[in-house]
């Protein structure tokens, strides 16, 4: 902008000086040429007003008047009849410069006002779009909460009806198994029965996690919680050929149930190991953002198809054979109970990253 103004000033100066030189170098015996030169002065006067608004128009007009006045006084002094017309021309220069600059100033003000209005409208549009996105996200959370609430009520009712018979079945199966010779084929059938009862009991316990209220409040170390999770899955990771990289970043305190959050971390770690049945690497890292901390689990496994990303936190949705579809749903609910937010990024064939943004107990102080 500054360079453009300098170029325009150069053009105005060249026009004014060039026209003035033509006046002084042309003999007064050729009045027809001087009539043309006088009219040429209007070009820099108008341009000064258009380019530099009121100040530019008035300044250019005054400069032209000061340069043209000596020519009128000294070179046209012996033509008294021409003096009134020359002086009228000087007056017109200033009137035209003022009007052009004034109108350009008004136009500039209107343009700036329109730009401000456009910016405000754009900001309002962005805010409305963000609010619309938030409304859609809240609606999705409400729908998920309704599903989880209904599932919780169902779980509480099922627990009393299923767990007691399961305990009886398991006890009976163990008695039958212990009364059979291990070499007998019926011993194998009894062993299968005990294992299936245990699996069914685990499913019931997963249901109960939705109905069971959050228990245990207090402050605990995020670093120590993650270390415990790494120790729990270290042996299974070694069997699967998975290397665990745990970034031991600066620690922070979290508030809530440590056991519940440990369960959420454990679910993510086990899911990552199951996605890397041929080996790979699991990276567990933390990053602090003011009053919040981000905990991420990144694997190099199979990844998740794009059409499944929005479904993985829904109860009973699973792509793994034998899975209940409750692990990630439970994890998501635990994170939300901490006042946090959970996101996932994945690329089929390259792996997935599960991120949890959790509030710090100390509010972000060092």
C-alpha positions in Angstrom: 0.0 0.0 0.0 2.8 2.4 0.9 4.6 1.7 -2.4 1.3 2.3 -4.3 0.9 5.7 -2.6 4.5 6.6 -3.5 3.9 5.8 -7.2 0.7 7.9 -7.2 2.5 10.8 -5.6 5.1 10.6 -8.3 2.5 10.6 -11.0 0.8 13.6 -9.5 4.1 15.5 -9.2 5.0 14.7 -12.8 1.6 15.8 -14.1 1.6 19.1 -12.2 5.2 20.0 -13.0 4.9 18.9 -16.6 1.8 21.1 -17.2 3.3 24.0 -15.4 6.4 23.8 -17.5 4.3 23.8 -20.7 2.6 27.0 -19.4 5.9 28.8 -18.7 7.7 27.6 -21.8 4.8 28.5 -24.2 4.5 32.0 -25.5 1.5 34.0 -24.5 1.0 34.7 -28.1 -0.5 31.2 -28.4 -3.5 31.5 -26.1 -5.2 28.5 -27.6 -2.4 26.3 -26.1 -2.7 27.9 -22.7 -6.4 27.2 -22.7 -5.6 23.5 -23.2 -2.9 23.5 -20.5 -5.3 25.2 -18.0 -7.8 22.4 -18.5 -5.1 19.8 -18.1 -4.6 20.9 -14.5 -7.9 19.3 -13.7 -6.4 15.9 -14.2 -4.0 15.9 -11.3 -6.5 17.8 -9.1 -9.2 15.1 -9.7 -6.7 12.2 -9.3 -5.4 13.7 -6.1 -8.9 13.8 -4.7 -9.7 10.2 -5.9 -6.4 8.7 -4.6 -5.9 10.6 -1.4 -9.5 11.8 -0.6 -10.2 15.3 0.8 -6.6 16.0 1.9 -5.2 14.9 -1.4 -7.7 16.9 -3.5 -7.3 20.2 -1.6 -3.5 19.9 -1.4 -3.2 19.2 -5.1 -5.5 22.1 -5.9 -3.6 24.5 -3.7 -0.3 23.4 -5.3 -1.6 23.9 -8.8 -2.9 27.4 -7.8 0.4 28.4 -6.3 2.3 27.3 -9.5 -0.3 28.8 -11.9 -0.7 32.2 -10.1 2.8 33.6 -11.0 2.1 32.7 -14.6 -1.1 34.7 -14.5 0.4 37.7 -12.8 3.7 38.1 -14.7 3.1 36.6 -18.1 -0.5 37.6 -18.6 -0.2 41.0 -16.9 -0.3 42.8 -20.3 -3.6 41.1 -21.1 -6.0 42.7 -18.6 -9.0 41.2 -20.3 -7.7 37.7 -19.6 -7.1 38.1 -15.9 -10.7 37.5 -14.6 -10.9 34.2 -16.5 -7.5 33.1 -15.2 -8.4 33.8 -11.6 -11.8 32.1 -12.0 -9.8 29.0 -13.2 -7.8 29.1 -10.0 -11.0 29.2 -8.0 -12.4 26.3 -9.9 -9.3 24.2 -9.2 -9.9 24.5 -5.5 -13.6 23.9 -5.8 -13.1 20.8 -7.9 -10.3 19.5 -5.6 -12.5 20.0 -2.6 -15.6 18.3 -4.1 -13.7 15.4 -5.5 -11.8 14.8 -2.3 -15.0 15.1 -0.2 -16.9 12.6 -2.4 -13.9 10.2 -2.3 -13.8 10.6 1.5 -17.5 9.7 1.8 -17.1 6.8 -0.6 -14.1 5.5 1.5 -16.0 5.8 4.7 -18.9 3.9 3.2 -16.5 1.2 1.9 -14.9 0.8 5.3 -18.3 0.6 6.9 -19.4 -2.0 4.4 -16.2 -4.0 5.1 -16.8 -3.9 8.9 -20.3 -5.0 8.4 -19.1 -7.9 6.1 -16.6 -8.9 8.8 -19.2 -8.8 11.5 -21.5 -10.9 9.3 -18.8 -13.4 8.7 -18.0 -13.6 12.4 -21.7 -14.1 13.1 -21.9 -16.8 10.5 -18.8 -18.6 12.0 -20.4 -18.4 15.5 -23.7 -19.7 14.2 -21.9 -22.6 12.4 -20.0 -23.5 15.6 -23.2 -23.3 17.6 -24.9 -25.6 15.1 -22.0 -28.0 15.3 -22.2 -27.9 19.1 -26.0 -28.5 19.0 -25.5 -31.5 16.7 -22.8 -32.9 19.0 -24.9 -32.4 22.1 -27.8 -34.1 20.3 -25.6 -37.1 19.6 -24.4 -37.1 23.2 -28.0 -37.0 24.4 -28.9 -39.9 22.1 -26.0 -41.9 23.4 -26.8 -41.0 27.0 -30.4 -42.2 26.4 -29.1 -45.5 25.0 -26.7 -45.9 27.9 -29.3 -45.0 30.5 -31.7 -47.6 29.1 -28.9 -50.1 29.0 -28.0 -49.3 32.6 -31.6 -49.9 33.8 -31.7 -53.1 31.8 -28.3 -54.2 33.3 -29.5 -53.6 36.8 -32.5 -55.8 36.3 -30.7 -58.5 34.5 -27.9 -58.7 37.1 -30.1 -60.2 39.8 -31.8 -62.6 37.4 -28.7 -63.9 35.8 -25.8 -63.7 38.2 -27.3 -66.1 40.9 -28.1 -68.8 38.4 -24.7 -68.4 36.8 -23.1 -68.9 40.2 -25.1 -72.1 40.7 -24.3 -73.4 37.2 -20.6 -72.7 37.7 -20.6 -74.5 41.1 -22.4 -77.5 39.7 -20.1 -77.6 36.6 -17.0 -77.5 38.9 -18.4 -80.3 41.0 -19.1 -82.4 37.9 -15.6 -81.7 36.5 -13.9 -82.6 39.8 -15.8 -85.9 39.9 -14.6 -87.0 36.5 -11.3 -88.5 35.5 -9.2 -85.9 33.6 -8.7 -88.5 30.9 -12.4 -88.9 30.4 -13.9 -86.9 27.5 -16.7 -85.7 29.8 -14.0 -83.8 31.8 -13.3 -81.7 28.7 -17.0 -81.0 28.3 -17.2 -79.9 32.0 -14.2 -77.6 31.5 -15.8 -76.0 28.5 -18.9 -75.4 30.6 -17.0 -73.7 33.3 -15.2 -71.4 30.8 -18.4 -70.5 29.1 -20.0 -69.6 32.4 -17.0 -67.4 33.2 -17.3 -65.7 29.8 -21.0 -65.1 30.3 -20.3 -63.8 33.8 -17.9 -61.3 32.3 -20.5 -60.1 29.9 -22.9 -59.5 32.8 -20.2 -57.6 34.7 -19.7 -55.4 31.6 -23.4 -54.7 31.7 -23.2 -53.7 35.4 -20.6 -51.1 34.7 -23.2 -49.0 33.0 -25.7 -49.3 35.9 -23.1 -48.9 38.6 -22.6 -45.3 39.8 -19.1 -43.7 39.8 -17.4 -44.8 43.0 -14.4 -43.5 44.7 -13.4 -39.9 44.7 -10.0 -38.4 45.3 -6.8 -37.2 43.7 -4.4 -39.6 42.0 -1.3 -39.5 39.8 -1.9 -39.9 36.1 1.7 -41.2 35.6 1.4 -43.9 38.2 -2.0 -45.0 36.8 -0.5 -45.3 33.3 2.5 -47.2 34.7 0.2 -49.7 36.3 -1.7 -50.2 33.0 1.6 -50.8 31.2 2.7 -53.4 33.7 -0.7 -55.2 33.4 -0.4 -55.5 29.6 3.4 -55.9 29.3 3.3 -59.7 29.3 0.5 -60.0 26.7 2.3 -57.4 24.6 5.5 -59.5 24.6 3.6 -62.6 23.5 2.0 -60.6 20.6 5.3 -59.1 19.5 4.2 -55.6 20.4 6.6 -53.0 21.8 5.1 -50.5 24.3 6.6 -47.0 24.2 5.5 -45.0 27.2 6.5 -41.3 27.3 7.1 -40.6 31.0 6.2 -36.9 30.7 5.7 -34.5 33.7 3.1 -35.8 36.0 -0.2 -34.2 37.0 -3.1 -35.0 39.4 -6.5 -36.1 38.3 -9.7 -36.1 40.4 -12.2 -39.0 40.5 -12.1 -42.8 40.6 -8.6 -44.1 39.8 -9.9 -47.6 39.3 -12.4 -46.5 36.7 -9.9 -44.5 34.7 -7.5 -47.4 34.9 -10.2 -49.6 33.5 -10.7 -47.2 30.6 -6.9 -47.1 29.9 -6.7 -50.9 30.1 -9.6 -51.3 27.6 -7.7 -49.1 25.1 -4.4 -50.9 25.6 -6.1 -54.3 25.2 -8.0 -53.2 22.1 -4.7 -51.9 20.6 -3.0 -55.3 21.3 -5.9 -57.1 19.7 -5.5 -54.9 16.6 -1.8 -55.8 16.3 -2.0 -59.6 16.2 1.2 -59.7 14.0 3.2 -57.3 16.2 3.7 -53.6 16.1 4.1 -50.7 18.5 1.8 -49.1 21.1 2.7 -45.5 22.0 1.2 -44.1 25.2 1.8 -40.4 25.6 0.5 -37.4 27.6 0.5 -33.7 26.7 -0.7 -30.9 29.0 -2.8 -28.0 27.7 -3.4 -25.6 30.6 -6.1 -26.9 32.8 -6.4 -30.1 30.8 -4.2 -33.1 29.9 -4.4 -35.2 26.7 -3.7 -38.9 27.0 -3.2 -40.8 23.7 -3.0 -44.5 22.8 -1.5 -44.9 19.3 -1.1 -48.3 17.7 0.1 -49.6 14.3 -2.6 -52.1 13.9 -5.4 -52.8 11.3 -7.1 -49.4 11.8 -10.8 -48.7 11.6 -12.9 -48.2 8.5 -14.2 -44.6 8.0 -17.8 -45.8 8.1 -17.3 -47.4 11.5 -15.6 -44.4 13.3 -18.9 -42.9 14.4 -20.2 -46.2 15.7 -17.4 -47.6 17.7 -18.6 -45.9 21.0 -22.1 -47.4 20.6 -22.9 -50.3 22.9 -22.8 -53.7 21.3 -21.1 -52.5 18.1 -18.0 -54.6 17.4 -16.0 -55.8 14.4 -14.1 -58.4 16.4 -15.3 -62.0 16.5 -16.3 -62.9 20.1 -16.4 -59.3 21.2 -19.3 -57.9 23.3 -19.0 -54.4 21.8 -19.0 -52.8 25.3 -15.3 -52.1 25.9 -15.1 -48.8 24.1 -18.7 -47.8 25.2 -17.6 -48.2 28.8 -14.4 -46.3 28.2 -16.2 -43.4 26.6 -18.7 -43.3 29.5 -15.9 -43.3 32.0 -14.1 -40.4 30.2 -17.3 -38.4 30.1 -17.9 -39.0 33.8 -14.5 -37.4 34.4 -15.7 -34.3 32.5 -13.4 -35.2 29.6 -13.7 -35.7 25.9 -12.7 -38.7 23.8 -11.7 -38.7 20.1 -10.4 -41.2 17.6 -8.4 -41.0 14.4 -7.7 -44.0 12.3 -6.4 -45.0 8.9 -7.1 -48.6 7.7 -3.9 -50.5 7.4 -1.8 -47.9 9.4 -3.3 -47.8 12.9 -5.4 -45.8 15.2 -5.0 -43.1 17.8 -7.5 -42.8 20.8 -7.2 -39.4 22.6 -8.7 -38.4 25.9 -8.8 -34.8 27.0 -9.2 -34.8 30.8 -9.4 -32.0 33.3 -6.5 -31.7 35.8 -7.3 -31.6 39.5 -4.8 -28.7 40.1 -6.5 -26.5 37.4 -3.3 -26.3 35.3 -0.9 -24.9 37.9 2.7 -26.0 37.8 
